[in-house]
Amino acid sequence: MTPFICTCIVTAGWLLADNSTGYPNGRLLIEPGELAQRMSDKDLIILDCRTQEKYRTSHIPQARWVDVSAWSKAFGNGSDTEGWAKRLGELGLRPDAEIVIYDDSKSVAAARVWWILRYWSFTNVRLLNGGWVAWQAANLPSSTQPTSAPAPTTVQLQPKREVLAVKDQVLECLSKPSCQIVDARSEDEFCGKTKLSKRGGAMPGAKHLEWSDLLDEKTHRFKSAEEIRRLFAKAGIDLDKPTVAHCQSGGRSSVMAFALELMGAKNVQNYYAGWAEWGNAEDTPIVTPPSGSK
């Protein structure tokens, strides 16, 4: 064990703690200390989801930069299997690899990449708990040298369509008491005060929990299992019900989908098109809840 890792264990034990601390699906997260110890694992791939400028300034050694903005726009309705096979292959990704993703934006960019990879049936994908903020707080190694371009891979992608919800499925969910909609946007968006589409408001009966409430503002770490469970209960979110999460355009709802799965939810869909589609459509039901009504 190298000296810097020993120091981290002594001064910040939580950084190497068992990441199953109450989370039913704790393996979705990896702690900075554990990642630091496993940097030499040949089947480990690290993805940096910050801006390219920040990546060039400093990043986790061996991390490969991901253009999250391009990924966000390219996903569409998830039908471009050939295009995504090329994109993921150029990044050297393999479905059998363990992939760890981080950002410096409280996981909103990393969770989007996590969810897209999950959609393309990559099964061993984890988020670095606390992201770049936690890595720096632990004084773990960083690099200013770009990671060498990986050898391209040929991947056969199989979309996992059950994790994606489309508008017709959301409309169907609204009519079923057994299904729930979780709105991960801000309260002002939910109540129609802030309009990012032609129409503002919320889906009838939707539960509201802002995505950022799931994370600690200072450390960027996911809150404890007990805290998240309490937040879900207060918002009326049932972990046993089939759930459709949404935001404006798929990123914040990816954090919500991640947290739901972290807490053991089994049937979670991301309405990736989100309010950008719903709020601009003419045939979608919308209500305007009063502030503080959630």
Stockholm file with secondary structure:
# STOCKHOLM 1.0

chainA/1-294         MTPFICTCIVTAGWLLADNSTGYPNGRLLIEPGELAQRMSDKDLIILDCRTQEKYRTSHIPQARWVDVSAWSKAFGNGSDTEGWAKRLGELGLRPDAEIVIYDDSKSVAAARVWWILRYWSFTNVRLLNGGWVAWQAANLPSSTQPTSAPAPTTVQLQPKREVLAVKDQVLECLSKPSCQIVDARSEDEFCGKTKLSKRGGAMPGAKHLEWSDLLDEKTHRFKSAEEIRRLFAKAGIDLDKPTVAHCQSGGRSSVMAFALELMGAKNVQNYYAGWAEWGNAEDTPIVTPPSGSK
#=GR chainA/1-294 SS CCHHHHHHHHHCGGGGSCTTSSCTTGGGEECHHHHHHTTTCTTEEEEECSCHHHHHHCBCTTCEECCHHHHHHHHTTSCCHHHHHHHHHHTTCCTTSEEEEECSSTTHHHHHHHHHHHHTTCCCEEEETTHHHHHHHTTCCCBCSCCCCCCCCCCCCCCCGGGBCCHHHHHHHHTCTTCEEEECSCHHHHTTSSCSSSSCSBCTTCEECCGGGGBCTTTCCBCCHHHHHHHHHHTTCCTTSCEEEECSSSHHHHHHHHHHHHTTCSSEEECTTHHHHHTTCSSCCCBCCCTTCC
#=GC SS_cons         CCHHHHHHHHHCGGGGSCTTSSCTTGGGEECHHHHHHTTTCTTEEEEECSCHHHHHHCBCTTCEECCHHHHHHHHTTSCCHHHHHHHHHHTTCCTTSEEEEECSSTTHHHHHHHHHHHHTTCCCEEEETTHHHHHHHTTCCCBCSCCCCCCCCCCCCCCCGGGBCCHHHHHHHHTCTTCEEEECSCHHHHTTSSCSSSSCSBCTTCEECCGGGGBCTTTCCBCCHHHHHHHHHHTTCCTTSCEEEECSSSHHHHHHHHHHHHTTCSSEEECTTHHHHHTTCSSCCCBCCCTTCC
//
